């Protein structure tokens, strides 16, 4: 009877051992697929314990105590690594979900005609200065405007180029000439407290005094505006960029641009970063384009989260072993 009990305990122990071997083999496969070296202690555990399955004598665990302890230590060292990866993955997923929530809110606001959300996202410093100027000077929203709101680009094929060459200048602020001096003083007072570095405040009076007509066939001709200072500034900024259809034409100029945003300045050619022109802010096409780019980003986030979910499931499986 006592011998039978011992045999029963041995059989039960061997079943437990077989299960542990299988799980350790799975973990080793996971490590290999993750590009991680399998610890020698785990290799030894798999090899030595598997050999006991072929041995029909009574199993004596004490003979394998060093091997088992080595495997346990290896597993304990791997656990924190995978737990850390799991925590990092969760943080990344949380950030993506927060971004998606913000994009959904912005799309809703844009569809209801709220353009300010686009400036708050793309030019938060300029938006803060605009709010301060309106509050301190008692000006309406139509009196303190972003340059881009005073412009139009009738030919859609040139809009990328206009948006890209103007760049951050699109968010420079127009104020009534009589309020310019006061606006500059407010800007100076608040520049550090409100983090307003890099915001442009347009001096309409001086711009008009120094206005000059743009050269023929330049990018300035693709921009329309009913605002005199905005019109003059566009001529100053874009009036030297000769419009070209090919790179050969571009090379023949000192300053030029193509529809696909190759730009030449002082005989140096470069392609503009699409991040600077893909989201439009000029004219009636701006809001549909901004909605479109946000929807594209939402789809990219969805794909990233699917990949994260698969990785999360894999990490949970590893942590469970």
C-alpha positions, 0 to 999 in steps of 0.5 A: 500500500505504501509502495502504491502511494509512492508510485501514485505520487511519482506519477502525479509528479511526472505529470506536473513535470511534463506540463512544466516542460511543455510550458518551458518549451513554449517560453523558449519558442517565444524567446526565440521569436522575440529575438531573445537568447534562451537562458542556459538554465532553461535549456538545461531544464528542458534537456534534463527534465525531458530525459526523465520522461523516458526513464521508467524508474521512480522519479527523484526530484532531489537529483535535479534540484540545482537544475530546477532552481536555475530554471526558476531564477531564469524565469524570475529574471525574465518576468520583469522584462516582459512586465516592463514591456507590457506596461510600456505597451499599455502607456503607448496604447493609452496615448493613442486612444487619447489622441483618437478621442481628441481627433474625434472631437476636432472632427466634430468641431470642424464639421460644425464650422468651428475653425479655431480648433485647427489653429489651437492644434497647429499654432497654439502660441499664435492662438494664445496671443490672439486671445490676449490681444482681443481681450486686452485691446477689446478687438473683435475676432474679425479685427485680429485674424490669422494671415491664412484666413485672409487668403484664397488659392483658386487653383487647387493644384498650387495649394500645396506649394502655397501652404508649404512655402508660407509655412508658419507665416500662415499663422502670423496675426493681422491687427488694425494698424492703429493697434499695432504698437499696443499689440507689440507691447502686449506681446512683449509683456506676455512672451515668457509667461504665455510661451509666445516665442515665434509668433508673428505680428504683422505690421500692416502699415510698414508692409503697405509702405514697402509694397512692391508688385510681384514678378509675373508668373510667380507663386504670388499670382496664385494667391488672392486676397481682399485684405490690402496688407495681406495682399502686399505681404504675399507679394513680398514673400512669394513674388520671387518664386517662379512657377515651374512644371519640371525640375529642369525648369526649376534648375534654370531659376534662382528662386522657384517652385513646382506644384509638387513642392520642390523649391529652389532658393539661391540655387539650392533645390529641396523638397518641402516636408509634407507635414508642413503642407498636407494640412491646409489652412487657406481658403474654403478647401481647408476644413475638408482637407483638415477633416480628411487628414484627421480621418487618415490619422484615425485609421493609422491609429486603429491599425497601430492599436490592432498591432498593440492588441496582438502584442499585448495578447502575446505578452500576457501569454508569456507572463502567464507561463 
